[in-house]
Amino acid sequence: MCKMNSEEKTENESQLEDISSQTTVDDKTNINPKRHRIDKLLYNQNIRYRGIFSYSAVKIIAFVFLFLAQVHLAQGFINKFISIESWTLWVDSTLEILSLFALPLFLTANFCLIMYKKQNIKKSLILNSILAIVIWLAIVLVYYRYVVGVCEHLADSHQEALAIAERVTKKLFGKIINYNVFVDLALFSLFYFFFFYTPNNIKKKKSLLAFRFCSLIPIIFAITASIIYANYYVGNIDLPVALLPILPCRSLTVYFIFFLLSVALKLRAILFKKWGGTEQEYKQYIESNKSSLEISCVASIIIFVVCLIDFLLLYINPRVLLYGLGLNFYFVFIIPFIMLFSYSKQPKSKFINIILPLIFIVAVIILYLESVLFIFANL
């Protein structure tokens, strides 16, 4: 009879026995009364449901939307010189709406990559920081080397050339030079680094708490940058051209969504350990299909609630528009997409993630060169 019972054990029950056998003697003698909650989480954790999109697919779609954003900006640039037909205005409006999804999709891909393996946090921080700095340096180089250089031949003094170059650049390229999405990605990677990552050399709780509090640095920077840009936009202050490409994209609603999601997942990790779960068990669970589906559901709820509050803020005080608030309810349309991806699903080839930024940069350069040629051909 005992032999028959042992043969009838399910695979999931065997997994639970393996997990429980890994606990130490102290764990068995001091059993947490809430341990059954951990067992329920670990039971049948590798469910069949798995989103069809990996973080790599999300990143590809994000780059497509980012390119559409550049097409929208290029069309606005052309419109300053050439009167565009009325039907293209509808296309321009559509591109503007689609381009708004680029930042949340990039942050989603970045978040998925980090949640699957925390070792990716430092890689993500380094890569996004490098791309943000490269784009910033490229814009500054083109501005001071070529734009100011041309204005030197039109002005009587260097100071006058700088003034002309700044006026022309801000009027023609204001939105273009201020759209460096990799600054936002670098800021959130820095936030994740301080909020989730634990360096090996930190052993004391006070030191770890101080390290966690450093996660407020990128948040404070993002809020401060949003306030500075709002005052710049209404003309209260003036900002040099070199500073504009390093400012975030100012969508505080998106920041708030991912901040709340990060806090929710951090609380889940704390409760997991408080209920008696081990570090190894949590690592096993966070990489499961069940955890991925759970995070997608939590993210969808947070997006809907935050977007609803954002929508209501517009009626309370229309001035919130200056701070990137009030018109972000469209983010709810990415909820079905979020339910269709899984951060536990790894891409078949990681090479595409390396060449994607290069393809995007080349495509944008060609786009703006063609825009300039189109202007000269139709003047």
LINVENLIN-V855983 format. One record per run of one state. SS is the DSSP state (H for helix, E for strand, C for the rest). FROM is the first residue (numbers start at 0). TO is the last residue. Records with the same first field share a line. If there is no record, write none. Layout:
SS=FROM-TO + FROM-TO
This chain:
C=0-0 + 7-9 + 21-23 + 29-33 + 42-51 + 53-53 + 79-84 + 99-99 + 116-118 + 154-156 + 177-179 + 196-203 + 213-214 + 233-239 + 244-250 + 274-277 + 286-287 + 316-316 + 323-327 + 338-339 + 341-349 + 378-378
H=1-6 + 10-20 + 24-28 + 34-41 + 54-78 + 85-98 + 100-115 + 119-153 + 157-176 + 180-195 + 204-212 + 215-232 + 240-243 + 251-273 + 278-285 + 288-315 + 317-322 + 328-337 + 350-377
E=52-52 + 340-340
